[in-house]
């Protein structure tokens, strides 16, 4: 079960290419969830997409290991803790944020992730805030704000769910760092799948308690479109996207990885363009600023510190 912690230049380049695919999948998640929420409730939407994510990950693990992927010897206490906070809580907060605001607003609120991740990493693991990383995060955050307030008609209405995305980002940063530390020696596919499975148990518990207590109004629409969107959101956006996240974090660290979340607004603009809404000039400018910030941070980080394992992987 040796993890692939080879941080050669080749692996770093692969990690960054993986991040680009990851933000595309995560960016597509928000409009998909927004569409599903028209006929599903928040908890069922979250549990549904997470179910297909876990199924996809466990199948991949079973094929890779050629045996049933869950074993008694795993550190289940840590897995349950990581799964509950990293998967159950963050998944519910993300879905709820889309419900309270919109898919676009929730997606572009994740532009705050570089700042929250850098601060969280500093407080929890004493990860140094390299000047290049701090400046790159600031630049890309400015780009995210430009994309936010450019909107499709010159403005974006904020509905309160954006704050939940910020809270979710902080918890996700803690989960990402501790997963690499507590599960050192496991492959990134194992880390993704073995933390997602306990998270699904937590979601089912929320559904059961909510239904029994009468405070959860379960709404599930089994017509083709929402079901297909649930499958895509789980088996593709969550399963593949989360694996690419862990793979990249193990190579370049959580601070650099978090800046890629600033590309999610760019994906949102791309989806809008595909749907027939042309992006504004300010949205294109914001996307260019975001990309510039990510590239600047990585170049400065590599100049100051040769390619090596992330600082928190002690």
KEPA-958028 format. One record per residue (C-alpha): residue number from 1; x, y negated, z; residue in one letter; chain. Coordinates in pm, whole numbers, plus 50000, padded with zeros to 5 digits. Example, Ala and Ser with C-alpha at 12.3 -4.5 7.8 and 13.67 -1.06 7.14 Angstrom:
BEGIN
1  51230  50450  50780  A  A
2  51367  50106  50714  S  A
REM end
This chain:
BEGIN
1  50000  50000  50000  X  A
2  50289  49765  49941  X  A
3  50178  49419  49842  X  A
4  50323  49256  49538  X  A
5  50506  48966  49706  X  A
6  50755  48920  49422  X  A
7  50777  48543  49390  X  A
8  50990  48534  49076  X  A
9  50933  48256  48824  X  A
10  50739  48501  48606  X  A
11  50499  48582  48890  X  A
12  50457  48214  48976  X  A
13  50365  48138  48614  X  A
14  50118  48429  48616  X  A
15  49973  48297  48941  X  A
16  49909  47955  48787  X  A
17  49748  48108  48480  X  A
18  49531  48311  48718  X  A
19  49432  47992  48899  X  A
20  49312  47840  48572  X  A
21  49088  48141  48511  X  A
22  48979  48136  48875  X  A
23  48855  47776  48868  X  A
24  48664  47852  48549  X  A
25  48485  48140  48723  X  A
26  48427  47945  49044  X  A
27  48310  47641  48847  X  A
28  48054  47856  48664  X  A
29  47934  47992  49000  X  A
30  47771  47664  49106  X  A
31  47530  47618  48812  X  A
32  47451  47991  48823  X  A
33  47358  47972  49191  X  A
34  47156  47655  49131  X  A
35  46951  47837  48867  X  A
36  46894  48142  49090  X  A
37  46782  47924  49381  X  A
38  46478  47818  49179  X  A
39  46318  48157  49250  X  A
40  46535  48305  49531  X  A
41  46590  48191  49890  X  A
42  46933  48083  50014  X  A
43  47020  48394  50218  X  A
44  46898  48644  49958  X  A
45  47090  48461  49686  X  A
46  47406  48480  49894  X  A
47  47359  48844  49992  X  A
48  47270  48941  49635  X  A
49  47578  48797  49469  X  A
50  47799  48923  49750  X  A
51  47657  49275  49708  X  A
52  47767  49291  49346  X  A
53  48105  49141  49435  X  A
54  48169  49413  49693  X  A
55  48050  49689  49459  X  A
56  48286  49566  49185  X  A
57  48581  49539  49423  X  A
58  48525  49881  49581  X  A
59  48494  50044  49240  X  A
60  48820  49878  49133  X  A
61  48991  49998  49452  X  A
62  48854  50351  49411  X  A
63  48983  50368  49053  X  A
64  49320  50223  49150  X  A
65  49371  50449  49453  X  A
66  49187  50749  49307  X  A
67  49005  50802  49635  X  A
68  48737  50643  49851  X  A
69  48883  50299  49932  X  A
70  48765  50265  50294  X  A
71  48962  50445  50566  X  A
72  48949  50456  50945  X  A
73  49315  50356  50978  X  A
74  49254  50004  50847  X  A
75  49269  49715  51102  X  A
76  48891  49682  51113  X  A
77  48877  49425  51394  X  A
78  49079  49182  51191  X  A
79  48892  49272  50874  X  A
80  48559  49204  51046  X  A
81  48683  48866  51171  X  A
82  48818  48768  50830  X  A
83  48509  48900  50655  X  A
84  48264  48718  50880  X  A
85  48423  48375  50864  X  A
86  48592  48396  50524  X  A
87  48302  48560  50341  X  A
88  47974  48551  50536  X  A
89  48001  48194  50668  X  A
90  48166  48032  50364  X  A
91  47928  48206  50120  X  A
92  47622  48088  50313  X  A
93  47759  47734  50339  X  A
94  47828  47724  49965  X  A
95  47479  47843  49871  X  A
96  47316  47611  50122  X  A
97  47517  47316  49990  X  A
98  47390  47384  49637  X  A
99  47036  47409  49774  X  A
100  47061  47077  49959  X  A
101  47239  46888  49682  X  A
102  47294  47037  49336  X  A
103  47534  47266  49160  X  A
104  47727  46974  49013  X  A
105  47748  46776  49338  X  A
106  47858  47080  49537  X  A
107  48118  47173  49276  X  A
108  48277  46831  49261  X  A
109  48269  46794  49640  X  A
110  48533  47068  49640  X  A
111  48772  46800  49510  X  A
112  48842  46731  49879  X  A
113  48995  47078  49914  X  A
114  49363  46978  49866  X  A
115  49350  46731  50155  X  A
116  49155  46957  50392  X  A
117  49373  47256  50304  X  A
118  49698  47066  50354  X  A
119  49584  46936  50695  X  A
120  49449  47276  50802  X  A
121  49770  47452  50696  X  A
122  49975  47194  50883  X  A
123  49773  47232  51204  X  A
124  49743  47611  51202  X  A
125  50074  47729  51060  X  A
126  50291  47417  51070  X  A
127  50323  47424  50693  X  A
128  50527  47113  50603  X  A
129  50355  46847  50399  X  A
130  50615  46804  50126  X  A
131  50605  46455  49973  X  A
132  50545  46597  49626  X  A
133  50254  46810  49743  X  A
134  50098  46525  49941  X  A
135  50131  46286  49647  X  A
136  49998  46545  49402  X  A
137  49701  46615  49629  X  A
138  49628  46243  49651  X  A
139  49652  46201  49272  X  A
140  49428  46500  49196  X  A
141  49178  46394  49465  X  A
142  49153  46054  49298  X  A
143  49083  46236  48973  X  A
144  48813  46439  49145  X  A
145  48651  46123  49279  X  A
146  48658  45967  48933  X  A
147  48479  46276  48798  X  A
148  48227  46265  49083  X  A
149  48125  45902  49038  X  A
150  48142  45909  48659  X  A
151  47847  46147  48647  X  A
152  47649  46219  48332  X  A
153  47474  45880  48348  X  A
154  47735  45682  48538  X  A
155  47649  45808  48888  X  A
156  47603  46123  49095  X  A
157  47337  46146  49364  X  A
158  47470  46295  49687  X  A
159  47224  46506  49884  X  A
160  47402  46606  50207  X  A
161  47526  46949  50100  X  A
162  47865  46806  50009  X  A
163  47968  46799  50377  X  A
164  47900  47172  50401  X  A
165  48147  47230  50115  X  A
166  48413  47041  50312  X  A
167  48348  47259  50621  X  A
168  48353  47568  50402  X  A
169  48688  47460  50254  X  A
170  48845  47434  50599  X  A
171  48724  47781  50698  X  A
172  48833  47923  50361  X  A
173  49184  47782  50412  X  A
174  49208  47950  50753  X  A
175  49083  48277  50603  X  A
176  49329  48259  50311  X  A
177  49629  48202  50536  X  A
178  49539  48458  50800  X  A
179  49452  48723  50541  X  A
180  49804  48701  50398  X  A
181  49955  48706  50748  X  A
182  49741  48975  50913  X  A
183  49725  49202  50609  X  A
184  50085  49172  50497  X  A
185  50180  49493  50318  X  A
186  49841  49534  50152  X  A
187  49783  49465  49784  X  A
188  49589  49153  49689  X  A
189  49307  49371  49555  X  A
190  49288  49545  49892  X  A
191  49287  49215  50079  X  A
192  49003  49089  49859  X  A
193  48791  49404  49881  X  A
194  48857  49496  50243  X  A
195  48756  49151  50367  X  A
196  48457  49122  50135  X  A
197  48300  49449  50258  X  A
198  48268  49341  50626  X  A
199  48144  49003  50504  X  A
200  47859  49178  50327  X  A
201  47765  49355  50651  X  A
202  47743  49014  50817  X  A
203  47514  48884  50543  X  A
204  47284  49185  50573  X  A
205  47270  49124  50948  X  A
206  47163  48764  50886  X  A
207  46890  48882  50647  X  A
208  46764  49145  50894  X  A
209  46762  48910  51193  X  A
210  46603  48629  50993  X  A
211  46329  48853  50854  X  A
212  46257  49011  51193  X  A
213  46250  48672  51365  X  A
214  46018  48523  51107  X  A
215  46237  48221  51028  X  A
216  46354  48352  50694  X  A
217  46115  48333  50399  X  A
218  46259  48597  50167  X  A
219  46204  48521  49797  X  A
220  46351  48754  49535  X  A
221  46275  48732  49164  X  A
222  46370  49046  48969  X  A
223  46313  48898  48625  X  A
224  46610  48939  48386  X  A
225  46768  48589  48400  X  A
226  46815  48551  48778  X  A
227  46926  48913  48812  X  A
228  47188  48870  48539  X  A
229  47306  48547  48699  X  A
230  47333  48719  49039  X  A
231  47539  49000  48885  X  A
232  47765  48749  48707  X  A
233  47807  48536  49020  X  A
234  47901  48839  49228  X  A
235  48089  49083  49005  X  A
236  48271  48815  48804  X  A
237  48284  48475  48978  X  A
238  48330  48607  49333  X  A
239  48508  48941  49282  X  A
240  48750  48840  49005  X  A
241  48784  48480  49124  X  A
242  48865  48576  49484  X  A
243  49122  48833  49371  X  A
244  49296  48572  49156  X  A
245  49292  48332  49452  X  A
246  49462  48578  49688  X  A
247  49713  48675  49420  X  A
248  49807  48313  49362  X  A
249  49817  48220  49731  X  A
250  50060  48506  49797  X  A
251  50294  48355  49536  X  A
252  50274  47978  49574  X  A
253  50098  47916  49907  X  A
254  49759  47779  50001  X  A
255  49845  47408  49965  X  A
256  49937  47431  49596  X  A
257  49652  47677  49533  X  A
258  49395  47441  49687  X  A
259  49471  47169  49434  X  A
260  49326  47386  49160  X  A
261  48984  47339  49319  X  A
262  49004  46987  49178  X  A
263  48965  47141  48834  X  A
264  48615  47266  48923  X  A
265  48459  46928  48831  X  A
266  48627  46960  48491  X  A
267  48462  47300  48447  X  A
268  48128  47146  48545  X  A
269  48172  46884  48274  X  A
270  48262  47156  48024  X  A
271  47950  47355  48107  X  A
272  47740  47040  48073  X  A
273  47898  46973  47732  X  A
274  47824  47331  47623  X  A
275  47464  47280  47735  X  A
276  47437  46972  47516  X  A
277  47540  46689  47749  X  A
278  47854  46511  47631  X  A
279  48100  46407  47903  X  A
280  48166  46039  47962  X  A
281  48505  45879  47905  X  A
282  48554  45844  48282  X  A
283  48492  46217  48330  X  A
284  48762  46295  48075  X  A
285  48997  46049  48245  X  A
286  48923  46209  48582  X  A
287  49003  46553  48445  X  A
288  49333  46429  48304  X  A
289  49426  46276  48641  X  A
290  49344  46603  48818  X  A
291  49566  46806  48588  X  A
292  49846  46550  48623  X  A
293  49828  46575  49003  X  A
294  49845  46955  49000  X  A
295  50143  46957  48764  X  A
296  50324  46682  48957  X  A
297  50284  46864  49288  X  A
298  50411  47194  49151  X  A
299  50713  47037  48979  X  A
300  50811  46845  49291  X  A
301  50759  47149  49515  X  A
302  50980  47367  49295  X  A
303  51253  47100  49289  X  A
304  51259  47067  49666  X  A
305  51220  47435  49747  X  A
306  51332  47721  49522  X  A
307  51069  47978  49435  X  A
308  51011  48177  49754  X  A
309  50733  48322  49967  X  A
310  50482  48074  50105  X  A
311  50580  47915  50436  X  A
312  50292  48069  50629  X  A
313  50381  48426  50537  X  A
314  50609  48476  50838  X  A
REM end
